[in-house]
Amino acid sequence: MLTFAAPPPLSLYVHFPWCARKCPYCDFNSHPLREALPEQAYVDALLRDLEAELPAVWGRTVQSVFLGGGTPSIFSAAAIDRLLSGVRARLPLSPHAEITLEANPGSAEQEKFAGYREAGVNRLSIGVQSFDADHLQALGRIHDSAEAHAAARAARAAGFDNFNLDLMFGLPRQNREQALADLDAAIALRPAHLSWYQLTLEPNTLFHQRPPPLPDDDAKWAMQEAGQSLLRGHGYTQYEVSAWARDGQRCHHNLNYWRFGDYIGIGAGAHGKITDGGRGVVQRRWKKRHPRDYLAGAGDDAGLEGRRQLEAKELLFEFALNRLRLTEGFSLDDFTAACGLDRQRLQPLLQQAAADGLLRLQADRVSHTERGWRYLDDLLQRFL
């Protein structure tokens, strides 16, 4: 049995499974919309789904909400308003809760930004990926560079001082200068936050089946080093593998994931993690992936794909997998609080990693060495 002094912070994730077109690199649960968007029915299903989750989180306050996808911004502002009103009626939301909505840069989405702001969304995450026409085409994106610039301006005009731009590097046939030009273009738009990450070929994607010509590892490392220097020079601080923010504007929702907090997951294919301190267990639940199946069963067992309790070894690995993505490191008390396990479970692994020059141990504080940060994947394998 696990022992918790208090439950971890709680967030809410809401998944929207539709998009205009499936990108060849995307391995998320997203489905091209081929018929009328069932806005009303889907919001109804989400609220039924949320009600079914409530008994596991009675009395707990939600610190952040993330509306992800797919493409949530294909939903109207009225639908988002009804959803968030329904969430507030069912769950206590922190008065300072961060509420993020993912949006595409297309002009149709931009017209909704002010309505999203009025509905209570206070942070946008805009999926730019690149400002280069050839690279956008290679990635299967349906917006152009002009729309990406316009989306950032529209976000600020709608009152979103806190917005993120998603940007990739290591794209098909991309060189170092092109990667830095993308970063320069993003920085010029003055986002509070940048998610800057390397394109990877994920299983069950078109790119995995038919790999495009990507830069080699040395070229990608050169892009990464030069990009990191550029971001630091413009006042952005890296706090996670692919996350950069101006002072005080880190993403609270993603920080809760990486600090191994709890989260309710509602929507087609959504996953959740909930700590039950009274029973001394941590449980994962996940929902039916296909929108049709989810709509038919949301709110009862027919909409639930599966559930299971995490074992001690899984908790240890998942904690390390998440916390070691953060530049801040962690304390052994953090491990005990998040996992309900004695610190002795973790210490032998930490000591071996420290002996190999991957981690630095100071009292009960754990942080990366430069080598450990560079070879993070190798470090994480030790916790499997």
Secondary structure, DSSP 4 states (H G I P E B T S, - for coil): ----SSPPPEEEEEEE-EESS--TT--SS-EE--S---HHHHHHHHHHHHHHHGGGGTTPPEEEEEEEES-GGGS-HHHHHHHHHHHHHHS-EEEEEEEEEEE--SHHHHTTHHHHHHHT--EEEEEEE-S-HHHHHHTT-S--HHHHHHHHHHHHHTT-SSEEEEEEES-TT--HHHHHHHHHHHHHT--SEEEEEE----TTSHHHHS---PPPHHHHHHHHHHHHHHHHHTT-EEEETTEEE-TT---HHHHHHHTT-EEEEEETT-EEEEEETTTTEEEEEEE-SSHHHHHHHTTSGGGEEEEEEPPHHHHHHHHHHHHTTBTT-EEHHHHHHHH---GGGTHHHHHHHHHTTSEEEETTEEEE-HHHHHTHHHHHHTT-
